[in-house]
Amino acid sequence: MHRWFAVLTILALAAPAPAHFIWIVPGKVPVTAQMVFSDELGPDANVPITKIAQTEVFVRIAGKPVEFKKTEEKDHYHIVARPSPLPPVEFGAVCKYGVLSKKGDPYLLMYYAKATVGGAWKEGKPAKGWDKLPLEILEDKAWTFHVLFHGKTVADVELTAIVPGEQDPRVLKRHDDGTFHLGAIPAVAGMIGLRAKYIEKKAGEVDGKKYAEIRHYSTWTFASGEKGKIVPAGAAPPAKPDPAATKLLADARAARAVWNNFPGFTSDLEVNVNGKIAKGRIDVASGGKLSLKLDTDDATRDWTRRTIASLVGHRLPGTDLDTPCAFLDNVELHPSGRAIRVLNDELHSSYRIRDRQIIEVNRVTKDVRFTITVLENTWTKEKQYLPVSYLVNTWDLKTNALVNSVAHHNAWTRIGAFDLPTTVRVVHAKSGELDNRLITFSNHQLIK
């Protein structure tokens, strides 16, 4: 982002970047963790880690202190418990950031952070609070939490959650008993980050700077859970099918455009791969079987066949059986629609649905997870929707690094009772390169 005025640069250096907090994120090895200063569960390369150099770190196991080593890295602090205790291990941190003044009275900013590795429950009971953390998030039972300030429940607390597979943090509702419930969790391996905010109406002075109140922020990070790996502090309750969520997906599937009583079609083809053009012909049988003739190399021919086969397969009628689903959260105004997940699905499928349209699809395979985001649909003569533009992003399951991003754009023409493709454009970004491909269909003929 460009900075328009020099004074903004000075202010940015004097205060933490907006929405930055201290997080302790468990590492791949159970006795290690990273301490970051970021708005997400990962380092922010644009913010010097030395901003939180004054942070006090401590580690414990079974309530007893454990020795550790803290090393300053480029964008985080690396923490290793020594001598390598067995999980569960808890990492904690306290940081008196200092007195700040932004659009109002000056305030003292305090950060607290905690990470749990290997679970915090023992014999069905949650771990006790940590006296070193004045503001702390604790778990009452599976996915139900409360926030304590100096060991007591306080009313004016905000709690948000970063959940794997979800772009925006969840704002959790405080119930009358003072607890917060996280809700259903996507079946995606990763870290959950909870963040609590409490404002203490207490004036004081630090290093000659007066303040009118103290703003306390506390975070807690733990794994969302995966069989055979680190488990969270409590197990997620099994989700039950929700008739409303199940109907939402069924209605969206019913609204998609399909080729009913499809006779098949033939078309001339032109395939343009980064300026190299090949011409040929495609025959699509009524059941979707393809016969492709294309004067090009095997790799381009295989890609063309796969791309057209996918397009055709999505237009053929599928099963009408209801798929048991549950809502992922209570967010009803998300730009991409209501989030639901399919129960008992080996690909951990979840969707976002808006106006009877599937806008987002999330799935997990052995090594990667991917999201299909529909940017534009068009409506057919029968008031069913056809995809025009969509984006496929793929992430590495272990590192969460973006593997590639593929943009698709389709154009359609009406031939008889069917909407057939005229162009398919695919732009593939990966490993520092951009691959542009265009398939053009012409001289369509329905098979009689």
N, C-alpha and C positions, 0 to 999 in steps of 0.2 A: 504494500500500500504506500502510495506517495505521501510524503509529509510536506504540507504546503508552507508551513511557517517554521522558522528556526526555533521559536519559543516552544512549539509542540515537542520538538526533539528534546529540549532541555527538560520539560516536564516529564516526558516519558522516561528519561534517565533517572529522575528523582523519585519516581513512584512505580509500583508494580504495574505491569500491563493489565488492562481490564480483564476481570474474571480469571485472574491467575491465583492459584492456590498451591499449597505444598501437598504433594501426593507421595506416598511410599508404595511402590509397585513391586510385588514379589517377582523374583527372577526365575529363570528356568531351573536353577538349582535351588532346592527348598530352603537353604540357609542364606540366600542372597536376596538383595532387593535394590531397587533404584529409588533415590529420592529426587523428585523433579519439581520444578516450579512452572506450572502450566495450567491451561484451561481444560486439559484432557489427561488421560492416563498415559502420557508419554512426554518426552522432553520437548521443550520449545527452544529451538536453536536460536531464536531471535531475542531471547531474554537471558542475560548472563546468569549462570548458576550461582555466582558469587553474591547475588542479591540476598541469598538466604544462608550465607556462610556462618552467620551467628547461631544457626539452629542447633539446639541440643538434641542429640540422638541417643536412644537407649533401646535395648533388646532384652526380651525375657522369654523364658520357657517355664511352663507350669507355675507362673507367678514369681519366679526367681530371676534376678538379673543374670545376663550372659555377656561375656566379653565379645567385642566385635571390632572390626576395622572399617573405617570410613575413608574412602579415596575420592578426591575431586577429579571428575572427568570433564570433558568439554561442555556437556549440557546437562549433567546430572551428578549426583553423588552416589558412588557404589558402596554398598554396605554388605559386609560379610560377617555372619555370626561365627565366633570361634570359641572353643574348638568344635566345629561341625556337630551341633546337637541334632537330635531327631525331631521332626515336626510333632506337635504344632509349635511354631515359633511366632512371636509377636514383635514387630518393629514399631517404635514410637518416636515422636519428635515434637518439640515445642520451639516456637520461634516468636520472639518479640520483635516484630518488624520495625516498629517505630511510629511516630506521630505524623499523620498526614492531614491535609486540608484540601478537600475537593468539593466545591459548590456547597459550602456550609461550614458549620463549626468543625474545628479540628478534632480528630479522633485517634485513639491508639489502636493499632492493628495487631492482632494476635492470631497466630496460626498454630494448629495442632494437627498431627497426622498419625495414622495407625494403619498397619497392614497385618493381616493374619494369614499365616501359611500353614496349611494342613488342618484347618478347622479349629474352632475355639470351644467346641462343645465337649463335655465329658460326662458320660453316664446320663445323657439326656438333659443336662443342665448347661446353660450358657456360662462362659467364663466371666469372672468378676471384673468390675471396672478397674481402671488403671489410675491410681491416685496422682500420677504424674501428668495426667491430661485433665485440666479443669473442665473443658467441654468435650464430651465423649459420646459417641454413638454406640449403643449396645443392642443386642438382639434378645427379644423375649422368647420367641419361638420362630419356627421356620418362616423367614422373610417378613417378620414383624419386628419393628425396631422402636426404641425410645432414645431420647437424648437427655443426658444429665449434665447439669452445670454445678460443679463442686458437690457432686453426689445427690443433687436434688433435681426433680423434674421442673422444667420451666415452660411456661405457656407460649411465649412469643418466639418460637423456634421455627425456622424454615429448613426443610430437608429435601434435597434433590438427589437423583441417582443417575449415574452413567451406566448404561446397560449394553452388553455386547449385541451388535447387529442393529442398534438404533442410533440414528444420526443425532437426535436432540435429547438432552437430559430430561428425565421425568421429574415433575414437581409432585412430591408426595403429599397427600392430604393427611392432616393431623386429626385423629379421632378423639372422641370425648374423653377417653381414658389416657390420652397423652401418647398413644402409639401411632406409628406409621406403618402401613403395609406396602411392600414393594410391588405386589401384583405378580402376574404370570411372567416367567422368564423365557425368552427365546432359547431354543435348543441349540445354542451356538457357544462353543468354547471361548472363554475369554475372561476378562476381569470386570467385576462390578465395583464401581466407585460411589460411595455415599458421601454427601457433603452437607454439613449442618451450619447454620448461621444463627448467631444470637448476639443481640446488642445489649450491652450492660450500661445502664444509665448511671455512670460513675465518672466524676471528673478527677483529674489528677495532673501530674507533671512528670515528664521523662526527659532527661538530658537538657533541662532548661526549657523544654517545649510543653506548653499546657494543652490539655485536651478536655473535651466536654463529655465524651463517652468512650467506651471500649467496644470494638467490633471483634467478636470471636468467630473464627472459622475452624471447623474440625472436619477431617476427612477419614474415611475408612475404606480400605481396598482389600478385596479377597477374590478368589477364583469363583466363577459362576458354576463350576462343577463339571467334571467329565470322568467317566468310569476309568479307574486305573490311574488317575492323575490327582492333583491337588483338589480337595473338596472344600466347599465353602463352610462357613460357620452355621451349619444347619442344612437340611435337605429341602429342596423345593417340593411343595405338596403336589401330588399328581393332578394335572388339570383335567376337568370334566368337560365333556362336550357341551357347548352352549348353542341352543337352537338358533338364536339370533345370528351368531357368527357363522354357523353352518349354512344358514339361509343366505347370508351375504355372499358367500362364495358361490353357492348354487345359482343365485340370480345373476351374478357376473358372468359365470360360464354360459348361462342361457342367453345372455345378451351379446355374446361374441358372434361375429359373422362366420357362418360355415357354408360349405358347398353341399347342400342337400340334393340328393339324386344327381350327383355330379357325373357327367358322361366322359369327362376327360377333355384335354385340349392339346393342340400342337402350336408351336410358335417358332419363328426364327429368333436366333440369339446373337447378341454381340457382347463380348466380355472384354472390358478394358481394365487391365491391371497396371497401374502406374504408367499409363501411356502406351502399353503394348496391347494391341487389339487382336482378338481372335473371333471368328464367326462360326456359327453352327446352327443346330436345331435341337429342340427339346420336345419330346412326346410324353405327356402325362396321362397315364391310364386312369380309369374311373376309381380304382382302388388306391391311387397315389403312386404306383410304380413308375419310375422314370426311365426313359431311353434317351441318352444324351449323345449327340455327335458334335464334337468341337475340335477344331484344328489348332491344338496347342499342346503344351507339355502336360505330363501326368499330374503334377502338383496343382496346376490351375484347373485342370479338368476335374480333379477330385474335390477341390474347394467349391467349384461351381455346382457340382452334383449335390454336395452336402447342403449348400446354401439354399438351393431350390427345393430340395427334399424337406428341409425344415419349414420353409414357407408353405409348401403344400400340406405337410403334416398338420400344421396349426389351423388349416382351413377345413380339414375333413372332420366330420362329426365324431365326437368321442362318447364316452360313457356318460349317462345321465344320473348315475348314482350319487347320492349326497355323501359328502366327505365330512366326517366329524371334525369340527374346529372349535377353537376357543379364542377369546379376545386376548391380545397381548397386553393391553393397557386400557386406561380409561380416556385416552386422548381422542376426542371426536373431531377436532378441527385441524388435524394435520393436513398440510398441502396435498399429500399423496393419498389421503383417505384413512379409514379405520384399519388398524393392524390386527390381523388374525394369524393364528398358526394352526397347521394341520396336525392332528394328534396321531401318534404312533406312525410317524413317517420317517423312513430311514434316511431321507435327504434333509430332514429338519426343515421342511418347507414352511415359509410364512409369506403372507401377502399384505398389501395395502390396497383397499378397494374404495373407489369414490364414484358416485353416480353410476352404479352398475358396471363400472369398468375396473379391471385389474390394472392398477397403476404401477405396482411394485411386486416383484417376485424375489424371494431370498431362498437360497439353497446352499447346502454344505456337502462337499464330497470328501474323499479321503485326505486330500492335500490342500484344497482351496475352498473358499466360499465365494459365491458370486451374487450380484444383485442386478436384476433387469428393471430399469426404470423407464416407463412409457412417458414420452414427452408430448405426443400428439396422437389422437385417434381420429378417424373420420367415420361418419355414420352412413350406412348403406340405405338403399331404397326401402328395405324392410325394417329400418330403425335398429340395426345391429351395428356394432362397432368393428372397424378394421384398424390395425396398427399402421400408423404413418411413420412415426419417428420414435426410436427407443435407444437406450444406452445400456450396455452390459459392462459392469465393472467386476474385476476378479481380484481377490486378495489371497495372499499366502496364509494358510491357516495357522502356521507356527509363528510367523513374524508380524502378521497383520500388514505387511507391505503390499502396496498395489502392484499387481503383476501385469495387468494390461487393461485397457479401456477400449471398447469397440462401439462405435456409433453406427446405427442403421437408419436408413430412410427408404420407405417403400412408396411407390405410386401405383394407382390402380385404374383400370378401365372397365366399363360395363359391357360385357358380351353376352347377349341373351339374358338369362336369369342369374348370371354369375359375375362377380367382380374379380377380374384376373389381373396379375401383375404386369405393369409396363416397365418399371425400373426398380432395381434393388441396388442401393448404394451403401457401401460398407467402408468406414474409415477406422483403421486399427492402429492404436498407439501402444507401443511397447519398446522397452530397452532403447530409448533415445531415437526411435525412428517412427515414421508415419507411413502407413500403407493404405493407398486409396484404390478401391475397386468399384466397378460399375457394371451391372448386368442389365442389358436392354432387351426387352421382348417386343416383337413386332409381328404383324400378319397372324394374329391369333385366329385359330379355327377350333370350334367345338367339335368333338368327335361324334359322328352320327351313328 
